[in-house]
């Protein structure tokens, strides 16, 4: 059971598992601000509401507090103040051989986060006292998960030295967990060594230092991720450059092939022009021969005597015409072949132009992708520089926090030395006061004896010297204490 206040009084006090009425009334009378009583037993909660109905600053909530919400069995045992939402372990039965279950009832259980949500804002400094056997560490972990630890200035809890309830905790685990979370472990009340009382104070410097370290680790991990992404982008950039070089080589080869095909088409066009000219010449000669043949036929009647000669010349002319027509047919076939070759070359030229356009489009797309990669690379480099600046600032903040902690420790050591000096001075003054008191009592008794005796100047003078001596010793002691 948690005992009375040891340090400065808090502005708000939350009691999870409040003590009995005999111990609770002085706490509430001494607490200056709001007091919240979290009592899992509905009957005891109703009694607390009746007892403190006239005190507006006292609130009573009827809930059990643990990691899992819902309904749970609250077990009360035959030892004063021993109750729990969890079943006892063999260690508890070994510690308390006569342990017996006195009562068990179903109660409503809420999480620590839900509890502080129901309580609402409280004035600082806020103290939390926990007396919930088996659920101590679960309550602390729930407050940490909800972010409520930073709002609590001091936590006092009663925790067993060993694990006394199933799934519960022990003093060593609670102390280790508190240190990891940046809480300062204060004095321990060992009046009951099997169930000591532990005090945890909020240490903002340690918590901020831990948060800074976590943020630094997160920034380092983020930097490593960015560096990995930067390496991947660099590899992608190199791959795009290689692809661009290959596309450029293919485009140059396509341009060379197009040039060769253009030369072939020009040569074919020249051959076609020559064949067309030869055909025109042959057609003109044929027309002339036909005209001559018609003239010869017209003169056939007048030149009967020259018929044989004319007929021979006509036969020769016909043979020449047949020969010319054969040549003309050969020229036409050759012209047809040249036209077909020209159409094939034209189709090949069209395909080459299409392939060139496709290659140019792919080259343009590759160039755009290369520009985008360069932009992303530049953005990644900028982000990496910004992260480096933030890391450097975090290092500076960490140095400032460590120097502040060193200064706080130095001030604490100085205050401790001053306190020890004042304590020694107080002890010396107490001893001196004891001596002076005893001597004053002796002087008073002596004076009382003198007043009962007849007046004697010698005895009066001796008494005065004794009183002066005691006064002088008292003054000397005070001067020594002041020095």
C-alpha positions in Angstrom: 0.0 0.0 0.0 1.4 3.4 -1.0 2.0 5.7 2.0 1.6 9.5 2.4 3.2 12.3 0.5 7.0 12.5 0.7 7.8 15.4 -1.7 6.0 18.6 -2.7 2.2 18.4 -2.9 0.8 17.9 -6.5 -1.9 20.0 -8.1 -3.7 16.8 -9.2 -3.6 13.3 -7.9 -4.9 10.1 -9.6 -5.1 6.9 -7.5 -5.6 3.7 -9.4 -6.6 1.3 -6.6 -7.0 3.7 -3.7 -6.2 2.5 -0.1 -8.8 1.9 2.6 -10.7 4.7 4.2 -8.4 5.0 7.2 -5.4 5.7 4.9 -7.3 7.5 2.2 -8.9 10.3 4.2 -5.6 11.9 5.3 -4.4 11.8 1.7 -7.4 13.6 0.4 -7.3 16.1 3.2 -3.6 16.9 2.5 -3.9 17.0 -1.3 -4.5 20.6 -2.4 -6.1 20.0 -5.8 -8.2 17.5 -7.8 -8.2 13.9 -6.6 -9.4 11.1 -9.0 -10.1 7.7 -7.3 -10.2 4.7 -9.7 -11.8 1.9 -7.7 -12.5 -1.4 -9.5 -15.0 -2.7 -6.9 -18.4 -1.2 -7.7 -19.6 -1.5 -4.0 -16.4 0.2 -2.7 -16.7 2.9 -5.4 -20.3 3.7 -4.4 -19.2 3.9 -0.7 -16.4 6.3 -1.8 -18.9 8.5 -3.6 -21.0 8.7 -0.5 -18.1 9.4 1.8 -16.7 12.3 -0.4 -20.0 13.6 -1.9 -19.4 16.9 -0.2 -16.0 17.4 -1.7 -16.3 18.8 -5.3 -12.6 18.2 -6.1 -12.9 14.4 -5.5 -14.0 12.3 -8.4 -14.7 8.5 -8.2 -14.5 6.2 -11.3 -15.6 2.6 -10.9 -13.3 0.7 -13.3 -10.5 -1.8 -13.3 -7.5 -0.8 -15.4 -5.5 -3.2 -17.5 -4.2 -3.8 -21.1 -7.3 -5.7 -22.3 -10.8 -4.0 -21.9 -14.0 -5.8 -21.2 -15.1 -7.8 -18.1 -12.7 -9.5 -15.7 -12.8 -11.2 -12.3 -11.5 -9.1 -9.5 -10.1 -11.5 -6.8 -9.8 -10.3 -3.2 -7.6 -12.3 -0.8 -7.4 -12.7 3.0 -4.5 -10.2 3.3 -5.3 -6.5 3.7 -5.3 -4.6 0.4 -4.3 -7.6 -1.7 -6.5 -7.9 -4.8 -5.9 -8.4 -8.5 -7.5 -8.9 -11.9 -5.1 -11.8 -12.5 -4.6 -15.2 -10.9 -1.8 -15.6 -8.4 1.4 -17.5 -9.1 3.1 -20.2 -7.0 5.6 -17.5 -5.9 2.8 -15.6 -4.2 1.5 -18.7 -2.5 5.1 -19.5 -1.3 5.4 -16.0 0.0 2.0 -16.1 1.8 1.4 -19.7 2.8 -2.0 -19.0 4.3 -3.3 -17.2 1.1 -7.0 -17.8 0.5 -9.5 -16.3 -1.9 -12.0 -14.2 0.1 -14.2 -12.9 -2.7 -14.5 -12.7 -6.5 -16.7 -10.5 -8.7 -17.0 -9.4 -12.3 -15.9 -5.8 -12.9 -15.6 -3.6 -16.0 -12.0 -3.1 -17.2 -10.8 -0.2 -19.4 -7.4 0.6 -20.9 -5.1 3.3 -19.4 -5.6 5.4 -22.5 -9.4 5.2 -22.1 -9.1 6.0 -18.4 -7.2 9.3 -19.0 -9.5 10.1 -21.9 -12.5 9.9 -19.4 -10.6 11.9 -16.7 -9.8 14.7 -19.1 -7.2 17.5 -18.6 -5.8 18.0 -15.1 -3.6 20.7 -13.6 0.2 20.2 -13.3 2.1 18.9 -11.5 0.2 15.7 -11.8 1.0 12.6 -9.7 -0.2 9.1 -10.4 -0.3 6.4 -7.7 -0.7 2.8 -8.8 -1.7 0.0 -6.5 -3.0 -2.7 -9.0 -1.3 -6.0 -8.3 -0.2 -7.8 -11.5 -1.2 -4.9 -13.8 1.5 -2.3 -13.0 3.7 -2.7 -16.1 0.6 -3.1 -18.4 -0.7 0.3 -17.1 2.6 2.0 -17.6 2.9 0.6 -21.2 -0.6 1.7 -22.0 0.1 5.2 -20.8 3.3 5.3 -22.9 1.4 4.0 -26.0 -1.2 6.7 -25.5 1.4 9.5 -25.1 0.2 10.3 -21.6 3.5 9.7 -19.8 4.7 13.2 -20.7 1.7 14.7 -18.9 2.5 12.9 -15.6 5.2 14.5 -13.4 5.6 11.7 -10.9 4.5 8.0 -10.7 4.4 6.0 -7.4 3.6 2.4 -7.6 3.6 -0.7 -5.3 5.4 -3.5 -7.2 6.4 -7.0 -6.0 10.0 -8.0 -6.0 9.0 -11.2 -7.9 6.2 -12.0 -10.4 3.3 -12.7 -8.1 0.5 -12.8 -10.6 0.2 -14.5 -14.0 1.3 -12.2 -16.8 2.3 -9.6 -14.3 5.7 -7.9 -13.6 8.3 -7.5 -11.0 10.4 -4.7 -9.6 13.4 -5.3 -11.9 11.3 -5.3 -15.1 9.5 -2.1 -14.1 12.8 -0.4 -13.3 14.4 -1.5 -16.6 11.3 -0.4 -18.6 11.2 3.0 -16.9 14.9 3.6 -17.6 14.3 2.7 -21.3 11.4 5.2 -21.5 13.5 8.1 -20.1 11.9 8.0 -16.6 14.2 8.8 -13.6 13.9 6.0 -11.0 13.7 7.7 -7.6 13.8 6.5 -4.1 12.4 3.1 -3.1 10.4 2.5 0.0 11.7 -0.9 1.4 9.5 -1.1 4.5 8.1 -4.2 2.8 11.1 -5.8 0.9 8.8 -8.3 -0.8 6.5 -5.6 -2.1 8.5 -2.3 -2.2 7.2 1.1 -3.3 8.9 2.7 -6.4 8.9 6.3 -7.5 9.3 7.3 -11.1 9.9 11.0 -12.1 9.5 12.6 -15.5 12.9 13.3 -17.0 12.3 15.6 -20.0 16.0 15.7 -20.9 16.3 11.9 -21.2 13.1 11.6 -23.1 14.1 14.4 -25.5 17.5 12.7 -25.9 15.8 9.4 -26.7 13.5 11.0 -29.2 16.4 12.8 -30.8 18.2 9.5 -31.1 15.2 7.8 -32.6 14.8 10.7 -35.1 18.5 10.5 -35.9 18.2 6.7 -36.6 15.1 7.4 -38.7 16.9 10.1 -40.7 19.9 7.8 -41.2 17.7 5.0 -42.5 15.9 7.5 -44.8 19.3 8.7 -46.0 20.4 5.1 -46.8 17.1 4.6 -48.6 17.7 7.8 -50.7 21.3 6.7 -51.4 20.0 3.3 -52.6 17.4 5.1 -54.8 20.1 7.4 -56.1 22.3 4.4 -57.0 19.3 2.8 -58.8 18.6 6.0 -60.6 22.3 6.3 -61.6 22.2 2.8 -63.0 19.0 3.6 -64.8 20.6 6.7 -66.2 23.6 4.7 -67.5 21.2 2.1 -69.0 19.3 4.9 -70.8 22.5 6.4 -72.0 23.5 3.1 -73.4 20.1 2.6 -75.0 20.3 6.2 -76.4 23.7 5.4 -77.9 22.4 2.2 -79.5 19.4 4.1 -80.9 21.7 6.8 -82.3 23.9 4.1 -84.0 20.8 2.5 -85.5 19.5 5.9 -86.7 22.9 6.6 -88.3 22.8 3.1 -90.0 19.3 3.8 -91.2 20.3 7.2 -92.6 23.2 5.5 -94.5 20.8 2.8 -95.9 18.4 5.5 -97.0 21.3 7.3 -98.7 22.3 4.2 -100.6 18.7 3.6 -101.6 18.4 7.2 -102.8 21.5 6.6 -105.0 19.9 3.4 -106.4 16.7 5.3 -107.1 18.5 8.1 -108.9 20.4 5.6 -111.1 17.1 3.8 -111.9 15.5 7.1 -112.8 18.3 8.0 -115.1 18.0 4.5 -116.8 14.3 5.0 -117.2 14.8 8.5 -118.8 17.3 7.0 -121.3 14.9 4.1 -122.2 12.1 6.6 -122.7 14.2 8.7 -125.0 15.2 5.6 -127.0 11.5 4.6 -127.3 10.6 8.1 -128.6 13.4 7.9 -131.2 12.2 4.4 -132.3 8.6 5.6 -132.5 9.6 8.6 -134.6 11.7 6.4 -137.0 8.8 4.0 -137.3 6.4 6.9 -138.2 8.9 8.1 -140.9 9.1 4.6 -142.3 5.4 4.3 -142.5 5.2 7.6 -144.3 7.8 6.4 -146.8 5.9 3.2 -147.3 2.7 5.1 -148.0 4.5 7.3 -150.5 5.9 4.2 -152.2 2.5 2.6 -152.4 1.1 5.8 -153.9 3.8 5.9 -156.6 3.3 2.1 -157.4 1.0 2.7 -160.3 3.3 5.4 -161.8 6.4 3.5 -161.3 5.3 0.0 -162.5 8.7 -0.6 -164.1 10.3 0.0 -160.7 7.8 -2.3 -158.9 10.3 -5.0 -158.4 12.8 -2.7 -157.0 10.2 -0.8 -155.0 8.7 -4.1 -153.7 12.2 -5.2 -152.7 12.7 -1.9 -150.9 9.3 -2.3 -149.3 10.1 -5.8 -148.1 13.4 -4.5 -146.8 11.5 -1.6 -145.2 9.0 -4.0 -143.7 11.8 -6.2 -142.4 13.4 -3.1 -140.9 10.0 -2.1 -139.4 9.6 -5.6 -137.9 13.1 -5.3 -136.5 12.3 -1.9 -135.1 9.0 -3.1 -133.6 10.9 -6.0 -132.0 13.4 -3.6 -130.6 10.5 -1.4 -129.5 8.8 -4.4 -127.7 12.1 -5.1 -125.9 12.4 -1.5 -124.9 8.8 -1.6 -123.6 9.5 -4.7 -121.5 12.6 -3.1 -120.1 10.7 0.0 -119.3 8.0 -2.1 -117.6 10.7 -3.9 -115.6 12.3 -0.5 -114.7 8.9 0.8 -113.5 8.3 -2.3 -111.3 11.9 -1.9 -109.9 11.1 1.8 -109.3 7.9 0.9 -107.5 9.8 -1.6 -105.3 12.4 0.9 -104.5 9.7 3.5 -103.8 8.0 1.0 -101.4 11.4 0.3 -99.7 12.0 4.0 -99.5 8.6 4.4 -97.8 9.4 1.6 -95.3 12.8 3.2 -94.6 11.1 6.6 -94.0 8.6 4.9 -91.6 11.3 3.1 -89.8 13.3 6.3 -89.6 10.3 8.2 -88.2 9.8 5.4 -85.6 13.4 5.5 -84.7 13.3 9.2 -84.4 10.2 9.0 -82.1 11.9 6.3 -79.9 15.1 8.5 -79.8 12.9 11.5 -78.7 11.1 9.4 -76.1 14.5 8.1 -74.8 15.8 11.7 -74.7 12.7 12.8 -72.7 13.1 9.9 -70.3 16.8 10.8 -69.9 15.8 14.4 -69.1 13.2 13.2 -66.5 15.8 10.9 -65.0 18.3 13.8 -64.8 15.6 15.9 -63.1 14.8 13.1 -60.6 18.5 12.7 -60.0 18.9 16.4 -59.3 15.9 16.3 -56.9 17.3 13.3 -55.1 20.6 15.1 -54.7 18.8 18.2 -53.3 16.8 16.0 -50.9 20.1 14.2 -49.8 21.7 17.6 -49.2 18.6 18.7 -47.2 18.7 15.5 -45.1 22.4 16.0 -44.5 21.7 19.5 -43.2 19.0 18.1 -40.9 21.3 15.4 -39.6 23.9 18.1 -38.9 21.3 20.1 -37.0 20.2 17.0 -35.1 23.8 16.4 -34.1 24.0 20.0 -32.8 20.8 19.6 -30.9 22.1 16.3 -29.4 25.3 18.1 -28.3 23.2 20.9 -26.7 21.0 18.4 -24.9 24.1 16.5 -23.6 25.7 19.7 -22.4 22.4 20.7 -20.7 22.2 17.3 -19.0 25.9 17.6 -17.8 25.1 21.1 -16.4 22.0 19.8 -14.6 24.0 16.9 -13.1 26.7 19.4 -12.0 24.0 21.6 -10.4 22.5 18.6 -8.7 25.9 17.6 -7.3 26.5 21.1 -6.0 23.1 21.2 -4.3 23.8 17.8 -2.7 27.1 19.1 -1.3 25.4 22.2 0.0 22.6 20.1 1.6 25.2 17.9 3.3 27.0 21.0 4.6 23.7 22.4 5.9 22.9 19.0 7.5 26.2 18.9 9.3 25.7 22.5 10.5 22.2 21.7 11.8 23.6 18.7 13.7 26.3 20.9 15.3 23.7 23.5 16.3 21.4 20.8 17.7 24.3 19.5 19.9 25.2 23.0 21.0 21.6 23.7 21.8 21.5 20.6 23.9 24.6 21.7 25.9 23.2 25.2 26.4 19.8 23.9 27.5 21.4 21.6 30.1 23.6 24.4 31.4 20.7 26.8 31.6 18.7 24.2 33.6 21.6 23.8 36.0 21.9 27.6 36.4 18.1 27.9 37.0 18.3 25.3 39.7 21.3 27.0 41.3 19.5 30.4 41.2 16.4 28.8 42.8 18.5 27.4 45.6 20.1 30.8 46.2 16.7 32.5 46.5 15.8 30.2 49.3 19.0 30.9 51.3 19.6 34.1 53.4 21.1 37.0 51.5 24.9 36.6 51.3 26.9 39.0 49.1 29.5 36.4 48.4 27.0 33.8 47.2 25.2 36.4 45.1 28.5 37.3 43.4 29.3 33.6 42.7 25.9 33.1 41.2 26.3 36.1 39.0 29.7 34.8 37.7 28.1 31.4 36.9 25.3 33.0 34.9 27.8 35.2 33.1 29.9 32.1 32.3 26.9 30.2 30.8 25.9 33.2 28.8 29.4 33.7 27.5 29.5 30.0 26.5 26.2 30.3 24.7 27.4 33.3 22.7 30.7 31.5 21.8 28.7 28.5 20.5 26.4 30.7 18.4 29.5 32.5 16.9 31.1 29.1 16.0 27.9 27.9 14.4 27.6 31.1 12.3 31.2 30.7 11.1 
